Protein backbone atom coordinates (compact mmCIF):
# COMPACT_ATOMS: atom_id res chain seq x y z
CA UNK A 1 0.00 0.00 0.00
CA UNK A 2 2.79 2.40 0.92
CA UNK A 3 4.54 1.52 -2.34
CA UNK A 4 1.40 2.36 -4.32
CA UNK A 5 0.97 5.69 -2.55
CA UNK A 6 4.63 6.53 -3.14
CA UNK A 7 4.27 5.71 -6.83
CA UNK A 8 1.14 7.87 -7.11
CA UNK A 9 2.86 10.75 -5.34
CA UNK A 10 5.87 10.47 -7.65
CA UNK A 11 3.63 10.40 -10.74
CA UNK A 12 1.69 13.40 -9.41
CA UNK A 13 4.86 15.46 -8.96
CA UNK A 14 6.37 14.30 -12.25
CA UNK A 15 3.19 15.24 -14.14
CA UNK A 16 3.17 18.61 -12.42
CA UNK A 17 6.69 19.42 -13.58
CA UNK A 18 5.97 18.16 -17.10
CA UNK A 19 3.17 20.72 -17.38
CA UNK A 20 4.54 23.55 -15.25
CA UNK A 21 8.03 23.45 -16.82
CA UNK A 22 7.89 21.08 -19.77
CA UNK A 23 5.20 23.01 -21.62
CA UNK A 24 6.48 26.45 -20.64
CA UNK A 25 6.11 29.02 -23.44
CA UNK A 26 5.28 32.71 -23.80
CA UNK A 27 1.81 32.18 -25.24
CA UNK A 28 0.70 29.95 -22.37
CA UNK A 29 2.27 32.38 -19.89
CA UNK A 30 -0.21 34.99 -21.16
CA UNK A 31 -3.40 33.01 -21.72
CA UNK A 32 -3.36 30.49 -18.86
CA UNK A 33 -3.74 33.08 -16.05
CA UNK A 34 -6.67 34.56 -18.03
CA UNK A 35 -8.34 31.16 -18.44
CA UNK A 36 -7.85 30.54 -14.73
CA UNK A 37 -9.68 33.78 -13.88
CA UNK A 38 -12.61 32.90 -16.13
CA UNK A 39 -12.93 29.54 -14.36
CA UNK A 40 -13.17 30.97 -10.85
CA UNK A 41 -16.19 30.55 -8.59
CA UNK A 42 -16.85 34.29 -8.75
CA UNK A 43 -16.86 34.25 -12.56
CA UNK A 44 -19.35 31.39 -12.69
CA UNK A 45 -21.60 33.09 -10.12
CA UNK A 46 -21.55 36.19 -12.30
CA UNK A 47 -22.45 34.18 -15.40
CA UNK A 48 -25.37 32.47 -13.65
CA UNK A 49 -26.47 35.80 -12.18
CA UNK A 50 -26.65 37.31 -15.67
CA UNK A 51 -28.51 34.27 -16.96
CA UNK A 52 -31.04 34.59 -14.14
CA UNK A 53 -31.48 38.35 -14.54
CA UNK A 54 -31.84 38.48 -18.32
CA UNK A 55 -32.86 34.99 -19.40
CA UNK A 56 -36.21 33.39 -19.99
CA UNK A 57 -37.96 30.93 -17.70
CA UNK A 58 -35.84 27.93 -18.70
CA UNK A 59 -32.61 29.93 -18.59
CA UNK A 60 -33.39 31.15 -15.07
CA UNK A 61 -34.06 27.59 -13.99
CA UNK A 62 -30.70 26.51 -15.41
CA UNK A 63 -29.07 29.39 -13.55
CA UNK A 64 -30.57 28.25 -10.24
CA UNK A 65 -29.43 24.68 -10.90
CA UNK A 66 -25.98 25.96 -11.80
CA UNK A 67 -25.67 27.88 -8.54
CA UNK A 68 -26.80 24.81 -6.63
CA UNK A 69 -24.16 22.71 -8.39
CA UNK A 70 -21.49 25.31 -7.55
CA UNK A 71 -22.52 25.36 -3.89
CA UNK A 72 -22.52 21.57 -3.63
CA UNK A 73 -19.13 21.31 -5.34
CA UNK A 74 -17.49 23.95 -3.19
CA UNK A 75 -18.83 22.59 0.10
CA UNK A 76 -17.21 19.26 -0.80
CA UNK A 77 -14.02 20.92 -2.04
CA UNK A 78 -13.40 23.08 1.01
CA UNK A 79 -14.30 20.26 3.39
CA UNK A 80 -11.65 18.10 1.72
CA UNK A 81 -9.14 20.97 1.63
CA UNK A 82 -9.18 21.36 5.39
CA UNK A 83 -9.38 17.62 6.03
CA UNK A 84 -6.46 16.68 3.75
CA UNK A 85 -4.53 19.95 4.32
CA UNK A 86 -2.13 19.48 1.41
CA UNK A 87 0.11 22.54 0.77
CA UNK A 88 0.20 24.04 -2.70
CA UNK A 89 3.05 22.94 -4.99
CA UNK A 90 4.94 26.23 -4.82
CA UNK A 91 5.16 25.84 -1.04
CA UNK A 92 6.76 22.40 -1.05
CA UNK A 93 8.49 21.91 -4.42
CA UNK A 94 11.59 23.60 -5.79
CA UNK A 95 11.69 25.63 -9.02
CA UNK A 96 7.95 26.04 -9.45
CA UNK A 97 7.04 28.53 -12.16
CA UNK A 98 4.38 30.53 -10.29
CA UNK A 99 2.57 32.87 -12.67
CA UNK A 100 -0.02 34.40 -10.34
CA UNK A 101 -0.23 35.70 -6.83
CA UNK A 102 -1.66 32.81 -4.86
CA UNK A 103 -2.83 32.57 -1.28
CA UNK A 104 -1.08 30.00 0.84
CA UNK A 105 -4.21 27.90 1.18
CA UNK A 106 -4.55 24.17 0.71
CA UNK A 107 -4.18 22.51 -2.66
CA UNK A 108 -6.33 19.35 -2.75
CA UNK A 109 -8.74 19.37 -4.52
CA UNK A 110 -8.98 22.18 -7.09
CA UNK A 111 -11.92 24.51 -6.50
CA UNK A 112 -11.55 26.09 -9.94
CA UNK A 113 -11.78 22.68 -11.60
CA UNK A 114 -14.75 21.64 -9.48
CA UNK A 115 -16.64 24.88 -10.15
CA UNK A 116 -15.92 24.82 -13.88
CA UNK A 117 -16.92 21.19 -14.39
CA UNK A 118 -20.06 21.62 -12.28
CA UNK A 119 -21.15 24.68 -14.25
CA UNK A 120 -20.16 23.17 -17.59
CA UNK A 121 -22.09 19.98 -16.86
CA UNK A 122 -25.30 21.81 -15.93
CA UNK A 123 -25.22 24.33 -18.79
CA UNK A 124 -24.02 21.74 -21.29
CA UNK A 125 -26.77 19.28 -20.46
CA UNK A 126 -29.67 21.74 -20.33
CA UNK A 127 -28.84 24.73 -22.53
CA UNK A 128 -28.66 24.76 -26.33
CA UNK A 129 -27.38 27.64 -28.41
CA UNK A 130 -29.82 28.59 -31.16
CA UNK A 131 -28.38 30.02 -34.36
CA UNK A 132 -30.28 30.49 -37.64
CA UNK A 133 -33.05 28.15 -36.56
CA UNK A 134 -30.72 25.37 -35.42
CA UNK A 135 -29.85 24.26 -31.89
CA UNK A 136 -26.30 23.43 -30.89
CA UNK A 137 -25.23 21.59 -27.76
CA UNK A 138 -22.64 23.37 -25.62
CA UNK A 139 -21.74 20.28 -23.61
CA UNK A 140 -18.45 19.35 -25.25
CA UNK A 141 -17.16 22.92 -25.77
CA UNK A 142 -17.88 23.74 -22.13
CA UNK A 143 -16.30 20.52 -20.86
CA UNK A 144 -13.22 21.30 -22.94
CA UNK A 145 -13.13 24.78 -21.41
CA UNK A 146 -13.42 23.25 -17.92
CA UNK A 147 -10.51 20.94 -18.75
CA UNK A 148 -8.48 23.97 -19.88
CA UNK A 149 -9.24 25.66 -16.56
CA UNK A 150 -7.93 22.59 -14.76
CA UNK A 151 -4.85 22.49 -16.98
CA UNK A 152 -4.23 26.19 -16.33
CA UNK A 153 -4.21 25.59 -12.57
CA UNK A 154 -1.29 23.20 -13.00
CA UNK A 155 0.49 25.36 -15.54
CA UNK A 156 0.44 28.48 -13.36
CA UNK A 157 1.85 26.49 -10.44
CA UNK A 158 -0.97 26.36 -7.89
CA UNK A 159 -2.26 22.78 -8.19
CA UNK A 160 -1.07 19.23 -8.76
CA UNK A 161 -2.67 17.11 -11.51
CA UNK A 162 -4.43 14.93 -8.93
CA UNK A 163 -5.99 18.07 -7.40
CA UNK A 164 -7.51 18.89 -10.76
CA UNK A 165 -8.62 15.33 -11.49
CA UNK A 166 -10.47 14.99 -8.19
CA UNK A 167 -11.88 18.52 -8.57
CA UNK A 168 -13.25 17.56 -11.98
CA UNK A 169 -14.91 14.44 -10.58
CA UNK A 170 -16.47 16.45 -7.75
CA UNK A 171 -17.73 19.04 -10.23
CA UNK A 172 -19.31 16.51 -12.57
CA UNK A 173 -20.99 14.65 -9.71
CA UNK A 174 -22.25 17.93 -8.26
CA UNK A 175 -23.70 18.93 -11.63
CA UNK A 176 -25.31 15.52 -12.00
CA UNK A 177 -26.85 15.74 -8.53
CA UNK A 178 -28.19 19.24 -9.23
CA UNK A 179 -29.83 18.01 -12.42
CA UNK A 180 -31.59 15.32 -10.43
CA UNK A 181 -33.42 18.20 -8.75
CA UNK A 182 -34.67 19.55 -12.09
CA UNK A 183 -38.34 19.00 -11.20
CA UNK A 184 -38.01 20.14 -7.59
CA UNK A 185 -40.80 22.57 -6.65
CA UNK A 186 -38.43 24.87 -4.75
CA UNK A 187 -36.24 25.35 -7.82
CA UNK A 188 -39.34 25.94 -9.92
CA UNK A 189 -40.48 28.71 -7.57
CA UNK A 190 -37.07 30.36 -7.38
CA UNK A 191 -36.62 30.30 -11.14
CA UNK A 192 -39.96 32.13 -11.62
CA UNK A 193 -38.82 35.16 -9.67
CA UNK A 194 -39.02 38.25 -11.85
CA UNK A 195 -36.64 41.08 -11.07
CA UNK A 196 -38.01 44.62 -11.19
CA UNK A 197 -35.72 45.37 -14.12
CA UNK A 198 -37.65 42.80 -16.19
CA UNK A 199 -41.06 44.36 -15.43
For each residue, the residues with C-beta under 8 A, 3 or more apart:
1: 4 5
2: 5 6
3: 6 7
4: 1 7 8
5: 1 2 8 9
6: 2 3 9 10
7: 3 4 10 11
8: 4 5 11 12 162
9: 5 6 12 13
10: 6 7 13 14
11: 7 8 14 15
12: 8 9 15 16 160 161 162
13: 9 10 16 17 93 160
14: 10 11 17 18
15: 11 12 18 19 154 160 161
16: 12 13 19 20 89 93 154 160 161
17: 13 14 20 21 22 93
18: 14 15 21 22 23
19: 15 16 22 23 151 154 155 161
20: 16 17 23 24 89 96 97 154 155 157
21: 17 18 24 95 97
22: 17 18 19
23: 18 19 20 28 155
24: 20 21 28 29 97
25: 28 29
26: 29 30
27: 30 31
28: 23 24 25 31 32 155
29: 24 25 26 32 33 99
30: 26 27 33 34
31: 27 28 34 35
32: 28 29 35 36 99 151 152 155 156
33: 29 30 36 37 99 100 152 156
34: 30 31 37 38
35: 31 32 38 39 145 148 149 152
36: 32 33 39 40 100 112 149 152 153 156
37: 33 34 40 43
38: 34 35 43 149
39: 35 36 43 44 112 113 115 116 145 146 148 149 152
40: 36 37 43 44 112 115
41: 44 45 70 74 111 112 115
42: 45 46
43: 37 38 39 40 46 47
44: 39 40 41 47 48 66 70 115 116 119
45: 41 42 48 49 67 70
46: 42 43 49 50
47: 43 44 50 51 66 119
48: 44 45 51 52 63 64 66 67 70 119
49: 45 46 52 53 63
50: 46 47 53 54
51: 47 48 54 55 59 60 62 63 66
52: 48 49 55 59 60 63 64 191
53: 49 50 195 197 198
54: 50 51 198
55: 51 52 58 59 60 62 63
56: 59 60
57: 60 61 191 192
58: 55 61 62 126
59: 51 52 55 56 62 63 127
60: 51 52 55 56 57 63 64 191 192 193
61: 57 58 64 65 182 187 188 191
62: 51 55 58 59 65 66 122 123 126 127
63: 48 49 51 52 55 59 60 66 67 191
64: 48 52 60 61 67 68 187 190 191
65: 61 62 68 69 122 126 178 179 181 182 187
66: 44 47 48 51 62 63 69 70 118 119 122 123 178
67: 45 48 63 64 70 71
68: 64 65 71 72 178 181 187
69: 65 66 72 73 118 119 121 122 171 174 175 177 178
70: 41 44 45 48 66 67 73 74 115 118 119 174
71: 67 68 74 75
72: 68 69 75 76 118 174 177 178
73: 69 70 76 77 111 114 115 117 118 170 171 174 175
74: 41 70 71 77 78 111 114 115
75: 71 72 78 79
76: 72 73 79 80 114 170 174
77: 73 74 80 81 109 110 111 114 167 170
78: 74 75 81 82 111
79: 75 76 82 83
80: 76 77 83 84 108 109 166
81: 77 78 84 85 105 106 107 108 109 111
82: 78 79 85 106
83: 79 80
84: 80 81 106 108
85: 81 82 106
86: 106 107 108 163
87: 91 92 104 106 107
88: 91 92 102 104 105 106 107 158 159
89: 16 20 92 93 96 107 157 158 159 160
90: 93 96 98 102 157 158
91: 87 88 104
92: 87 88 89
93: 13 16 17 89 90 96
94:
95: 21
96: 20 89 90 93 157
97: 20 21 24 156 157
98: 90 102 156 157 158
99: 29 32 33 155 156 157
100: 33 36 156 157 158
101:
102: 88 90 98 157 158
103:
104: 87 88 91
105: 81 88
106: 81 82 84 85 86 87 88
107: 81 86 87 88 89 110 158 159 160 163
108: 80 81 84 86 160 162 163 166
109: 77 80 81 113 114 163 164 166 167 170
110: 77 107 113 114 150 153 159 163 164 166 167 168
111: 41 73 74 77 78 81 114 115 167
112: 36 39 40 41 115 116 149 150 152 153 159 167
113: 39 109 110 116 117 146 149 150 153 159 163 164 167 168 171
114: 73 74 76 77 109 110 111 117 118 167 168 170 171 174
115: 39 40 41 44 70 73 74 111 112 118 119 171
116: 39 44 112 113 119 120 145 146 149 150 171
117: 73 113 114 120 121 143 146 150 167 168 170 171 172 175
118: 66 69 70 72 73 114 115 121 122 170 171 172 174 175 178
119: 44 47 48 66 69 70 115 116 122 123 142 146 171 175
120: 116 117 123 124 139 142 143 145 146 171 175
121: 69 117 118 124 125 143 171 172 174 175 176 179
122: 62 65 66 69 118 119 125 126 175 178 179
123: 62 66 119 120 126 127 138 142
124: 120 121 127 137 138 139 140 141 142 143
125: 121 122 139 175 179
126: 58 62 65 122 123 179 182
127: 59 62 123 124 138
128: 135 136 137 138
129: 135 136 138
130: 133 134 135 136
131: 134 136
132:
133: 130
134: 130 131
135: 128 129 130
136: 128 129 130 131
137: 124 128 140
138: 123 124 127 128 129 141 142
139: 120 124 125 142 143
140: 124 137 143 144
141: 124 138 144 145
142: 119 120 123 124 138 139 145 146
143: 117 120 121 124 139 140 146 147
144: 140 141 147 148
145: 35 39 116 120 141 142 148 149
146: 39 113 116 117 119 120 142 143 149 150 168 171
147: 143 144 150 151 168
148: 35 39 144 145 151 152
149: 35 36 38 39 112 113 116 145 146 152 153
150: 110 112 113 116 117 146 147 153 154 159 164 165 167 168
151: 19 32 147 148 154 155 164
152: 32 33 35 36 39 112 148 149 155 156
153: 36 110 112 113 149 150 156 158 159 163 164
154: 15 16 19 20 150 151 157 159 160 161 164
155: 19 20 23 28 32 99 151 152
156: 32 33 36 97 98 99 100 152 153
157: 20 89 90 96 97 98 99 100 102 154
158: 88 89 90 98 100 102 107 153
159: 88 89 107 110 112 113 150 153 154 163 164 167
160: 12 13 15 16 89 107 108 154 163 164
161: 12 15 16 19 154 164 165
162: 8 12 108 165 166
163: 86 107 108 109 110 113 153 159 160 166 167
164: 109 110 113 150 151 153 154 159 160 161 167 168
165: 150 161 162 168 169
166: 80 108 109 110 162 163 169 170
167: 77 109 110 111 112 113 114 117 150 159 163 164 170 171
168: 110 113 114 117 146 147 150 164 165 171 172
169: 165 166 172 173
170: 73 76 77 109 114 117 118 166 167 173 174
171: 69 73 113 114 115 116 117 118 119 120 121 146 167 168 174 175
172: 117 118 121 168 169 175 176
173: 169 170 176 177
174: 69 70 72 73 76 114 118 121 170 171 177 178
175: 69 73 117 118 119 120 121 122 125 171 172 178 179
176: 121 172 173 179 180
177: 69 72 173 174 180 181
178: 65 66 68 69 72 118 122 174 175 181
179: 65 121 122 125 126 175 176 182
180: 176 177
181: 65 68 177 178 184 187
182: 61 65 126 179 187
183: 188
184: 181 187 188
185: 188 189
186: 189 190
187: 61 64 65 68 181 182 184 190 191
188: 61 183 184 185 191 192
189: 185 186 192 193
190: 64 186 187 193
191: 52 57 60 61 63 64 187 188
192: 57 60 188 189
193: 60 189 190
194: 198 199
195: 53 198 199
196: 199
197: 53
198: 53 54 194 195
199: 194 195 196
